[in-house]
Amino acid sequence: KDMCEGLIRKNREKYERGTWAVIRENLTDVDKGKFKYQAGGKLLTLECGRLLKSRFGGFAESLESIHSRHRHLSIPNEVVREEFRNKGVEVVVERYKEFWKEYGNVEFSKKKQQEYMRIS
């Protein structure tokens, strides 16, 4: 039984690392001290804006990809299902809230900012 539980735990950790790594990567902190703004002071320069575009856009694409792969999964065990759900909330929702709070008001695109920030 211990060997089986250990194997389950090991595989669950492997799954979580593999599944959520791209989300974590896109939601890492960006050094605001390195932001450069265009004349006028509100909109980031093209180069700095690309960094936030890639983070917001990468997050949205990753989440959509994970969702499409997982929406048909079924976990019959209620306890395990709740554990997976809670881990998803922890990784996605909590981290995204923090990222949004920090960078959601930074103007990084003249025309398509809302497209990159479509998950709000």
C-alpha positions in Angstrom: 0.0 0.0 0.0 2.8 2.4 0.9 4.5 1.7 -2.4 1.3 2.3 -4.3 0.7 5.6 -2.5 4.2 6.7 -3.1 3.9 6.0 -6.8 0.6 7.9 -7.0 2.2 10.9 -5.2 5.2 10.8 -7.4 3.1 10.7 -10.6 0.8 13.5 -9.3 3.8 15.7 -8.6 5.2 15.0 -12.1 1.8 15.8 -13.6 1.5 19.1 -11.7 5.0 20.2 -12.6 4.5 19.4 -16.3 1.0 20.9 -16.5 1.4 24.1 -14.6 5.1 25.0 -15.4 4.1 27.1 -18.4 1.5 29.0 -16.3 4.1 29.7 -13.6 6.6 30.8 -16.2 4.2 33.4 -17.7 3.2 34.7 -14.3 6.7 35.4 -12.9 7.5 38.9 -11.8 8.7 41.5 -14.2 11.2 44.1 -13.0 9.2 47.4 -13.2 12.4 49.3 -12.7 13.5 48.4 -16.2 10.3 49.6 -17.8 10.8 52.4 -20.3 7.9 54.6 -21.3 7.3 56.4 -24.6 7.2 60.2 -24.6 4.2 61.3 -22.6 4.9 58.7 -19.9 1.9 56.3 -19.9 2.6 53.8 -22.7 5.6 51.4 -22.5 8.1 51.4 -25.3 7.7 48.8 -28.0 10.4 46.6 -26.5 9.2 46.8 -22.9 5.6 46.3 -24.0 6.5 43.1 -25.8 7.5 41.6 -22.5 4.1 42.1 -20.9 2.4 41.1 -24.2 4.2 37.8 -24.1 3.3 37.2 -20.5 -0.4 38.0 -20.7 -0.7 36.4 -24.1 1.3 33.4 -23.1 -0.8 32.9 -20.0 -4.1 33.1 -21.9 -2.9 30.7 -24.6 -1.5 28.2 -22.0 -4.7 28.3 -20.0 -6.8 27.7 -23.0 -4.6 24.8 -24.1 -4.7 23.2 -20.7 -8.4 23.7 -20.5 -9.0 22.0 -23.9 -6.8 19.1 -22.9 -8.5 18.6 -19.5 -12.1 19.4 -20.0 -13.0 15.9 -20.9 -11.1 14.3 -18.0 -13.0 12.5 -15.3 -11.7 11.8 -11.9 -14.1 9.5 -10.1 -12.6 9.8 -6.7 -14.1 12.9 -5.1 -11.2 13.6 -2.8 -8.6 13.4 -5.6 -10.8 15.5 -7.9 -11.0 18.2 -5.2 -7.3 18.1 -4.7 -6.7 18.6 -8.4 -9.2 21.4 -8.5 -7.7 23.2 -5.5 -4.2 22.9 -7.0 -5.5 24.4 -10.2 -7.0 27.3 -8.3 -3.8 27.8 -6.3 -1.6 27.8 -9.4 -3.8 29.7 -11.8 -6.3 32.0 -10.0 -4.1 33.1 -7.1 -1.0 33.7 -9.2 -3.0 35.5 -11.9 -4.6 37.7 -9.3 -1.2 38.7 -8.1 0.1 39.3 -11.6 -3.0 41.2 -12.6 -2.8 43.4 -9.5 0.8 44.2 -10.3 0.7 44.7 -14.1 -3.0 45.1 -15.1 -2.8 48.9 -15.1 0.4 49.1 -17.1 -0.3 50.3 -20.7 1.8 48.1 -23.0 -0.2 48.2 -26.3 -1.9 51.0 -28.1 -4.5 48.9 -30.0 -4.7 45.4 -28.7 -4.1 45.5 -25.0 -7.5 44.0 -24.2 -6.9 41.1 -26.5 -3.8 40.2 -24.5 -5.6 40.7 -21.2 -8.8 38.8 -22.3 -8.7 36.8 -19.1 -9.6 39.2 -16.3 
